[in-house]
Amino acid sequence: MKTVLMVAEKPSLAQSIAKILSRGNMSSRKGLNGVCSVHEYTGSFIGQSAHFKMTSVCGHVMTLDFIGKYNSWDKVDPAELFSKAPTEKKEANPKLTMVKFLQVEGRGCDCIVLWLDCDKEGENICFEVLDAVLPVMSKPRSTERTIYRAKFSSITDTDICNAMNHLGEPNRNEALSVDARQELDLRIGCAFTRFQTKYFQGKYGNLDSSLISFGPCQTPTLGFCVERHDKIQSFKPETYWVLQAKVNPEKESSLTLDWDRVRVFDREIAQMFLNITKMAKEAKVESVSKKEKVKQRPLALNTVEMLRVASAALGMGPQHAMQIAERLYTQGYISYPRTETTHYPENFDLKGCLRQQANNPYWAETVKALLSDGINRPRKGHDAGDHPPITPMRAATEAELGGDGWRLYEYITRHFIATVSADCKYLQTTISFSIGPERFTCIGKVVTSPGFTEIMPWHSIPLEESLPHCEKGDLFPIGEIKLLEKQTSPPDYLTEAELITLMEKHGIGTDASIPVHINNICQRNYVIVESGRRLKPTNLGIVLVHGYYKIDAELVLPTIRSAVEKQLNLIALGKANYHQVLEHTLDIFKRKFHYFVDSIAGMDELMEVSFSPLAATGKPLSRCGKCHRFMKYIQAKPSRLHCSHCDDTYSLPQNGTIKLYKELRCPLDDFELVLWSSGSRGKSYPLCPYCYNHPPFRDMKKGMGCNECTHPTCQHSLSMLGIGQCVECENGVLVLDSTSGPKWKMACNKCNVIVHFFENAHKVRVSPETCDLCDAALVDVDFNKAKSPLPGDETQHSGCIFCDPVFQDLVELKHAAMRHPMHRGGQGKRQGRGRGKGRRPGGRLNPKKPKDKMAALAAYFV
């Protein structure tokens, strides 16, 4: 019997597909990474009985990155990233051990069926899976086919079974186009980002962005927002005048007429027209025309239109809307949400999808009427050859989906029903009047057949007062004629919906990546989202774009990226060579980069006007070890210390608070120590600003605080305050937080484990002695007599926090779920096993290796 491995893109998809193919008759188990499940069943595969194993990945298995040394910002010239720097594929999420998991499940399998999402990214993941699995699969006979690709657009029984019966092959060209895009974005983005981040953050203190990033798609996206901002700033309002007339067809009613000239910009001419018309006492009907007009039903829904509506009408950001749509898809409620197509294929089961909605109270009547009277074929849209338009695949209720999920599903469903409904028809009556020599018009609309506007009421023709019945030559008394003074108004800031339209029009990004680029410019503090989801550029965003225009406009204009996107599409179609496109594009951007670096003074002039130099930013905090003058603490992102006398800048840990640490100094360089804290419930540790940026010992890396410093005698170092190996992570050491009293705690110097102990103790000190059982450092605790929890009213005790029974009730773990292998059977006897491994480099020569990874500390938290 053959064994067939099947791989989907997400665990939830794997479960849904396996359930459909096995008709619910499957067994499930967790994979070795604890995230992906494996669903097994027996069935038929290409006319033979087979054992199926359905599992999944979690998005991309691999990611592209530079090899080790080229990831150092300090040691590598950014210009080298264009060609010299070698890249490698690394696991996208090493914690998931996805490659190992796939190899374990794929070992000995005869065939593989790839159920990855059917877009270019999905094709790319197909080959990442194959690279991991093929070496361990059974070797086929020379002509035997072992690799299959399933093509599907929704998680329905029909679509999945149909895909299984018509298996194809993965598309190498589409996968290569994604590889090309990844490499271009990595090399170009990193080179520009590293250069401009180091250059500007080394000069200015209030940029308030931890990264001054550049992206081949991200920067033109920002450019659109700044272009609109510039139009608003340069706009000069003009005054104009409008002639407004009202006639009284009947005594009680009045009718407002629109001037055929619309408006004039000269006050005297406007006054002349007013004087001429005021001489007339009656308005004469010159013509009456009636015309039946049609408002067309919408085209079928694609990704870009869905994102536009989600932002403009539902108030959801594109990134958030895409996440909800993906969830609805994986749960089987809608078809695949990434598509450029607005045209249904001829064989698409429109009636079947419509029948699913026949019982929903919101649109049941409309749907039943359509089914009985016959549906209209949707309008002919654009067929991009990828997936059908976004369509509801099964009925849902608000209670099932909740909140934003329901709102997006409701819109998708209403849009679908509208595409198979009739057009909206209305009768438009236009009456043309003359008042003296001037012409005025009045238009009225009456709906004759609402069509699709019943299901999409926001598109309906607004209700208007009905026009009076009249014929040519009729005269109406004039109620009033007046001159209205108005001003032209500037355009508003771009909405997300308008930005999405511009990005699509200029070919910036794909339907999948557009939300990511918009999200990036928000995250980088280049734009802020205001009410109505309008994008207002910040000072930093404006200066950057103006700087690019000043140096090289093509860096920010959409033209060059649009051309690159076309080249990438040619790779996907097999019409362009992957290596040639890559080489040609990188060569262009390398030349642009060198010119940008040589001309950076042009952008710097703009920066000087908007931002303060480092020396003028921040507040004095701690003393420099070189000149012994105060360094300034710059709180704006990224927080750092700057010595204006030495002109040196020292980076600090982010996302916390920094304060002076008791005016204590580092014994190595005489810099005053500072204390970083993530809050009263989190971690805190002291650090030397100089050592944090220039590691003093070989076994230390940049960005390590005193809790990882291996200085043998410094009272703040790991050597003096380390207690034992972390109870949860491999490499961490639990270090006493000597500032935490009276609510004492120790925290892992690698992960987020915190252990609270000895509350209200007067003093806690790490002893030079170590535990005989577990090698952890002993702790000396001193309590006040009135608050001592120690037995026999003792106030002092020395022991191991892992093994000493006296300390058992005084230790409490946070941020970690503990399981202790020693206590599964409920044995009463406590055996002392701790985790002292990894403490104190200058300590005992032959420390005992811990007997078990989970320390006896865990016994207290079972």
N, C-alpha and C positions, 0 to 999 in steps of 0.2 A: 504493500500500500504506500502510495506517495505521500510525503509530508509537504504541505504547502504553507509557506509563511506569507501573511498578508499584513501590510503596514499602512496605517492611516496617519493623518497629521496631528490629531489630538486624541487623548484617551476617550473623551465622550463620543467622538465620531466612531472610534473602533468598536465601542460597545453597541452603538446604534446599528452599524453595518453588520456586525456579527449576529445581532439579534434577528435582523431581517433575513440574512442568508441561512441561518441555522433554524429558522422558524421558532426561535425561543428555546431550542433544545441544545444548550451549550453549557460548558462548565467554565468558571472563571477563577483566576488566581492572580495575585499581585506579582509583578516582575521584581527582579533583584534591586532595581533602583527605588522601589516603593511608590513610584508615581504612575507608571504605566501598567495596565493590567493585560493579561493574556487570556483570550477567550478561545476555547478549543471545542471542536465538534467534528463529526464525520459526515462526509457528503460525497458528491460526485464532481470531478474536475476533468474537463475535456474527455468525457466518456469513460473515465476510470474512477474507482472509489479512491478517496483520499482523506487524509487527516489534516484538518485546517487549524492553523494557529493564527488568530487575529490579534494584532497588537498595534501600538502606535509610537510615534515620537512626540515631542512637544515643540512643534515649529522646527526651525533650522537645527540640524544636528551639529554642523560645523559653522565657524565664523572665520573671516579672513582677518589676519593681523600681521604686523611686522614681527620678525624674529627678535628675540630678547633685547639685544643692545640697542636696537633702533626704536625701542619704546621709551628710551631715556630722552627727555626734553633737553637736558643739559649737555649731553655728550655728542649729540648728532645735529649736524647742520640740516635744517628742514629741506634745503634744496636736494639733499641726497635721497629724499623719500620718493622722488619722481622716477628714478631708475635704478640707483645703486642698491637701495634697501630691499633685501629679499623678503617676500611674504610667505606665510604658511597658514594652512588651515588648522585651527584649534577647535576643541570642543566648545560649542556655544555656551553650554552651562556644565562645567566640570562636575558640579555636585550631583548631576543626574546620571553620570557615568553611562551616557546613552550608547556610545559605541560598544562598550563591554556588554551592555544589556542586549543590544541587537545581535551581537555575536553569539551570546549564550543561547538566545532563542532561535537564531538562524542555523546553528551548527547541525549539520546532517540533513538539512531540508533539501528537497529536490527542486522546488520551484518557488518563485516569489511573485506575489501580485501587489502592485503598488497602488494604494488607494489615497495618495496624497491629493490635496486640493488641485483642481484642474486650471491652474494659471502658471505663469512663468516661474514664480517662486516655488510652486509645487513641483514643477519639473526639476528644478534645481535640487530640491530636497530628495527627490527620487534618486538622483545620482549620489548624493551624500549617503543615503541608506545603502545603495548598492556597493559603494566603496567599503562600507563597514561589513556587509554581510557576505558578499560573493566569495571572499577567500575561505570562509568556513563552511560554505554549502557543499553538498555532495557534487562531485565532478560529473558533468553530464556526458552522454555519448556525443560524438563529434557534431551530429546534425540536430540534436535535440534542443528545443527551445525551453529556456528556464525563466526568462524575465517577461512579465506581463504588466500592462498598465491599464487600470480601470478609469474610464471617463464618465463622469456623472456631474449633475448640476444641483441635485437636491437629495435629501435623505428620505426618500419615499420608497416603499416596497417596489413599485414599478421601475423607478429610475435605477435603483441599486441592482435589482435582478437583471435588468436590461444591460447594465454596465458589465456584470459578471458574464453575461452571454456573448458580449462583443468586446473582448479584451484586445487592446492594442499594444503599442510599445512606447516607452518614454522618449521624449523629444530632446535629443542632445543639444540641438541648436538653441532652443529656448533656455536650457540650463546654462549654456555658455554666455548668453546675453546677460543673464543675472550675474554670472561670475565677472563679466566685464564691468557691469555697473558697480558692483561691490568694490572692485579694485580701483576704478577711477575715483569713486567717492572717497575711499580710504586714502589714497595717495594725495589727491588734490586737496581734500578737506583737511587732512592732518598737516600738510606743509603750510598752507596759509594760516590755519588756526594756531599752530605752534608759534609761527613767526609773529603774528599780530598780537597774540595774547601776551607773549613775553615782552614784546616791545612796549605795548601800551600800559600793561599792569606794572611794568618797571618804572613808569613815568608819572602815572596818574592814580590818585587815591580814591576817587569817588565814582568809578565807572559802574559799580554795583552789579557786576556780572562776573561769575567765577571763570567764565570762558568767553573769549572774544572769538566766536567760531565763524568759520566760512564754510559754505557748502555749495556745490555746483547748482543745486535746486533751491536750497534754503535762501541763498542770497538774492536771486531774482525774485523770489516770493516776497522777501522783505522790500525789495525794490518797488514792487507794485504799491505797497502800503505807503512808502515814503513819497512816491510820485504823486499820489492823491493828496498827501499832507502838503506837498509843495504847491499844488494847485490851490488848495484852501488858503495857504499863507499869501500867495501872490494875487489872490482874487480881489478885485476892486469893484465894489457894488456900484451899479448905475441906476439912476432914477428913471422910471418910465411912467407913462400915463395910459389909462384904459378908460374907454367910454362905455358906461353901463346904462342900459335903457330897460324900463319896466313898462309893460302894457297891461291894460285891464280888460280882458275879454268879457268878463262879467263884473257886476258891482263888487262882489265879495272877493274875487280872486285876482291875482296878479301873476304875470309871466315875465321872468328875467331873460333878456336877450343877450347873445354874445356878439360883439362887434367883429365884423369880417376882417378889419385891418389888424385885429388882435391888440396891438399896442404901438405907441409912438414914443420916441425918446426926446422930443422937443416940446417943452411946456407951451410955447406960444402956438405951435401948430395944433396941439391937443385942444387948447382953448378956442381956437378958430373952429375946429370941428364941433365942439360943444355949442358954440354960438349958432352955427348953421342949423344943427339938429333941433335946438330949442325953439327955432322959429316955426317948426312943424307942430301941429296940434294932434295929428293922428298918424298911426303907423299903418302902412298899406301892405297887404299880403301880396308878394310878387310871385311866389310859387309854393306849391305843396307837393312833396314827393314822398312816396311810401315804398320801402324796399325791404324784402325779406333777407335777413343776414344770418350767417351761421358762425357760432363760436366752436371751433374744433375741439373734440375730446383730446386728452393728452396722449403723447407717444408713450409706449411702454417704458417702465422705469429702469434706468441704469444707475450705477454707483454715484456718479457725479451729481445727478439730479436729486437722488435720495439725500446726499450730504447737504446740498443747497437748501432743500426744504427743511431738513432737520435743524439746520442753523437758523434760517430765516423765520420759520413758522413754529418750530417746537422748542427753540432756545437751547439746542444741544450743540456742543462743539463737535467738529468733524471726527476727532479722535474717539470721543465718547460714543458718538452715533455709530461709528464703525465697529466698536467693541460690542455694542448691543446687537447690531445686525449679525455679527459673527456668532454671538450666543444663540440668537433666534434660529440661525442656520444649523448650528450643531445640534440643536434640540428638535430640528425637523419642521419648524414652523414656516420657514421661508426658503426659497431657492438660494443658490450661491450668491452672496451679496457683492462680489467683485466682478463687475461686467461692464463693458463699454457698449454693449448691444442694446438697441431700442426696438428690435424687430423680432416678433415671434416666428419660429420656424413653422412651416405649413403643417407639420404633423404634431404640433404641440397640442396637448389635451386641454384646451381652454375651458370646455364645459365641465370636465372633471374637477378642475380647480375651483370653478364657480360653484359647483354642487356642494363642495366642502363648507361653503359659507351660507348655505340656505337656512340654517337654524340660528344664526346670530341675531339677537333682537335688534341690533343697531341697523342692520341692512338686509334683514331677511326678506322684507316685502319687495325691495328693489331687485334682489337676486332672483326670487321666485318669478317675478314679472319678466325678467330677462330670459329665464329658462323656458317659460311657457311661450313667450312671443318670439323667441329666437335672438341670439346674440349677434352683434355686429363684429365683423373682422376688425382687429386692431389696425390702426393706421400703419402704413409701411414706413418703418424707421431705418436706422443704420444697422447693418449686420457686420459686426467686427470679427465674427468667426470665433468668439470665445465661449460665452455662456448665454443661455436665454436671459431675457430681462428678469429683474427681481420680482418674484411672484409668491403670494401666500400658498403654502403647500398643504396646510391643514388648519382646521378651525381652532380658535383659542378664545379664552375669556380673560377679562381684566384681572380676575383673581389668580389665574394661572401665571400670567406674565408680570403683573404688577408695574406700577410707575412708568418709567421711561420705556421699558420693554413693550408695554401695551401701547403706548402712544406711537411708537415707531411702527409696530405691527399694524395698528389701526390705519395709519397713513398708507402703508404699503398695500393693504387690502383695499382701501377705498380707491387708491390709484388704479389698482388692477381692475376693479369692477368698472371704473370710469372708462378704461381703455376698450372695453367690450360693450359699452353703452352707446346710445345715439348721441350725435352732436346736439348742442343747444341751439335752438332756432328762435329768432325774435324778429319782430317787425319794427323797423326804424323809420320814424316819420320826421322829415326835415321841413320846417316852414321858414321861408325866406321873407324878411320884411324890409321895407325901405322907409327911412325917416328922413325926409328931405332927400339929399343926394346920397346919404350914407346907407349902407346895407348892414342888416343884422340877421342873425340866424337863431333858431331855437330847435333843439333835437330832443325827441322823445323815443323811448324804447319800450316795447311791450313783448313779453316772452310768450311765444306760441307753443313751444315744446321745450321743457327744461332739459331733457336728455341727461347728460352726465352730471349736470350741476346739482341734481337731486342727491347724489352720493358725495359730491365735492361742493358743498354749499358756499364755500369761500370763493368759488369761481363764478357764482351766479350773477346774473345781470341785476344791478341795484334797482330797487323799486323807485320809480319816479312819478311825479304828478302827471296825470294824463293830459295831453295837449288838447286844446279846444278843437272842435270840428270847424274847419273853415275852408274857404275856397279862394282862388286867385281873385284879387280885386277887393276882398273884404277889408274894412277899415276898423281899427281898434284905437280907443282913446289911450294916450300916453300917460302913464302914472307919474314917472319921473325920469329924468336924464341927468346923470352926474358924471363927474370926472374923478376917477380913483387914482391916487398917487401911490406907486409901489416901487420896490427895489429888487434888482436881480440878487439872488442869494447864491453863496458858494456851494459847491458840492459837499456832501457829508463825507466823513471818513468811510473807508471801504468796510462793508460788512463781510463776514466770512463767506457768505453765499456769493457775493460779487467777486471776492478773491478767488474762490474755487472756479468761477466762470472764466476769469482771466487766465488762471493756470492751465485750464483745459484748452482754451483758445490758443495759447502760445506754446503748448506742448511741454509744460514744466511738470515733471513727475508723472506718475501713472495713477489710475483710479485707486490703487492700493496705497501709494506713497503720499498722495496729496495731503491727507490728514496729518501724517507724520511731519511734513515740512511746516505746516501751519502751527502745529503744536511746538515744534522746535523754536520758532521765532518768538513764541510766547515764553517758553522756558528760559530762553537766553536773555530775557528782559529787553528784547528789541522792540516789542510791541506790547501794549496792554489791551485786554478785552474790556470794552466799555458797554454800557447798557445798549440793548438791541444788537448785541454781539458785533459791535463795530471795533475795528482794529486801529488803535491810535499809536503811532510810533513813539518810542521814548527818545530822549536826547541822544543816547548811544546809537540806537538804530538809525536815526537821521544822519548823524555825523559819519557813521560808517558808509552809508550809501552815497552821501555827497563826496566822501573821500574816494570811493571806487570810481565815481563818475569823473572826478578830477584826475585820477591816475590812469585808469583804463576802464572806460564805460562798459566794455564787453563782459567784465567780471560780474556786472549787476544786470545788464540787459538780458532778456530771455532768449535772444537769437542764438547764442552759441550753445546753450544747453539744449535748446530745441533741435539744433542740428545734430548734437550728440545722441539725443533720444532717437532720432531717425536712423542713425547708424546702428544703434543697439537693436532697433526693430529689424534692420536688415540682417543682423547676425541671427536673430530668432527665426527669420524666414530662410536662412541658409544662403543669403545673397551677398554677405560680406564676411571677410576673414576676421576671426576673433583677434588674432595677434596684431594684424595690421591696424584695426580700429583702435586697439589699446595703445599701440606705439604712437600712432598719429596724434591721438587726442592728448596723450601725456606730453608729447613734444610741444604741442601748442601751449598747454598750461605751464610747462616748465619755463618757456620763454616769457610768458606773462608773469610768472612768479618772480623771475630775476628782475624784470622791469619794475614790478611792484615794490620789491625790496629797495631798488635803487631810487625809487621816487617816493618813498614813504614819508619824506618830509612834507609833501603836499597834504597828506591826510593829517599829519601831526599838527600842522597849522590850524586845521579845523578843530582838532581835539583841544588845543590850548585855549581856544575861545570858550569851550563848553565845560571843561573839567579842570579840577584843581590839581597842581603837582603834588606828589607824595609828601614833600616837606611841609606843605600848607594844610595837610589833611590829618585828621585823627587827634587823639589826646595823649599827652605824655603818660607812660605806664611803667616801664621797667628800664633799668640802666644797661647800656651797651658795655660789653666786657672789654672792648678795644679802647674807646675814648672815655668811658664812665659817665657819659652824658645820657639824659633820658631819651629813650626811643619812643616813637608815637605808635599807638595802637589804632590801626585803621579798621573800623568795624564793617564798612561796606564790603560786599562780596568781591573777591575772596579776602577774608580777614587776614591781616598780616601786621608785622612790626616793621617800622622804618626808622633807621638812624640817619638823620639829615646831615650830621657832621661827617660820618664815614661814607654816606651815600650807599648804604647797604639795606636790602630788604629781606626779611625773614618770614617765610610762610608759616602758618599755624594750622592746627587741626580745625576743620570747619564744623558748622552746625552745632555750636555750643557757645558757652560764655568763657571769656578769658579774664583773669584778674591776677594781680601780683601775689606771689606766694611767700608771704612772711619776710620779704626782702632778703631771702636766702640766695646764695650764689652757687654756681656750678664750680666744683673744685678743679675742673679742667680748663675753663676759659674765662672764669670770673663774670659771666653774664648772670643777671638776676633771673631766677626761675619764675615762671608764670604757671598758674593752675588752670587747666581746661576742665570744664564740667558740662555734662549734658543735662543737668538738673538734679533736684534733690532725690529723685527716684532712679537716676541713671548713674553712669560711671563718672569718675573724675580722677585726674592724675596730673602731677607736676611735669614740666618739661623745660629744658634749656633751649632757648630759641636758636642758639648756634649749633648745638648737637643735633637738634631736630632736622636742621638743613644740611649739616656736614657731619655724618656719623663718625664718632671718634674711634670706634673699634671695628675690626674686620667683620665680626659676626652681626653687626647692626646695619640696618638699611635706613635710607632717608625716610623721615616721617615717623620715627620712633620716639616715644616719650621716656621719662625716667623709669616707668614701669616695665620697660624692655631694655634698659641700659645695663650693660654687663660690667660696669665699674666695680671693682672688688670691695671698695671701702666706703663709697659715697652712701650717706644715710638714706638717700631717696631712691637708690637703685634697686633693680630686680634682685641683685645679689643679697641685699639686706632686708628687703620687704617681701620677697617671694615666699609663698607658703607651700604650695604643692601643685601638681599638674591639674589642669582644668578637668572637671568632671564630665564635660561634654565634647570639647573639640580636641583634636590630635596634638596641636603644638602649643596651646596656650598654657600659661601659668597663672594661678590665682595669686594676686598681689594685694597685700594689706593697703587699704586706703587710709593713710594716717591722718587725713583731715576730716574723716567722717564721724568722729565721736561727737556726742555720746551714742549715736545710732551707728555703731561700727559696722563696717562691711569690707569684704575683699571682692575684687573683680578680676575676671580673666583679662589678660592683656592682649588677647586676640579676638575673642567672640563676646557676645553680650550677656554672658552668665554673671550674675551678681549673687554673692552669699552674704546675707545679713547675720550678724552674730553679736553676742555679749552686749545687748542693749543696756544703756545706763552704766556701763563699766567706766571706771575712772581713768584707767590706762590699759591699752592693749599693745603688746610689744612682741616682735618676732624674735624668738630665741636663736642663738647660734647652734643649739642642740637639734638633733633630728630624731624622728620616731624610729624605733627599732623594727617595727612591723612594716611601715609603708614608706619610710624615707622622707616624709613631709616634715617641714620645720615645726618645732613645738612652738606654742604660743603662751606667753605669760600674760595673765589677766588679773587686773586689780580692781575690785569693786569697793564702793563706799559701804560702810557697815550697814547703814539703814536700808540700802537697796540691793544687798547681795543675794543672788538666787542660789549661791553655792551651798551644799549640804553642811550642816553643823555651824551655820552662821560664819563660815570662813569668808575672808575677803580676798584671798589670793589663791590662784591655782595655775599650775603650768602643765600643759599636756598637748596631745595631738587632737586637732579638731575633727579628724577623720575617725580616730580609733578610741579616744578617751570617753568612757561612758558618762563621766561627769558633765561633759560638754554636750551630751546628746540633745537635750531640749533647748539649747541656747543657740542653735544654728538653723538658719532658714534660707532655702534656695529660691532665687527669683529667675525668671526668663528661661527656665529650662524644665522640660518634663523628664523626670528621672525614673529609670527602671533599674532595679538591682538584681543581677543574676543570682546572687547568693541567697535571696530571700523568697524565691519562687515557691519553695515547699513549705514556707511558714515556720522554719526551724526557729526555736527560741534562742539558741546560742548565737551571740554576736561574735563573729570573727573579725579581727582588726585587719582590714586591707585598705590601704590608702593609695594616694597617687602622688608621690613626692618626686617622681621622675621629671627631669628637666629643670630643677631648681638649682640655683647657685653654682655657676661655673667654677668658682674657686673653692668649692666646698669639699666634701669627702672624695677620696680618690676612687673608691670602688662602690658607688651607690648601688643598693639592691634594686634590681629591676622589679617594678610592680608586678604582682602575680595576676592581676586582672585589670582590664581597662576601666571598669566602673569601680570607683573607689568606695570604701566603706561609708564615706559621707552619704552616699545614696541611700544607705539603710535608714537614715533619719527621715527620708522624704517619700518612702514607698507609700 
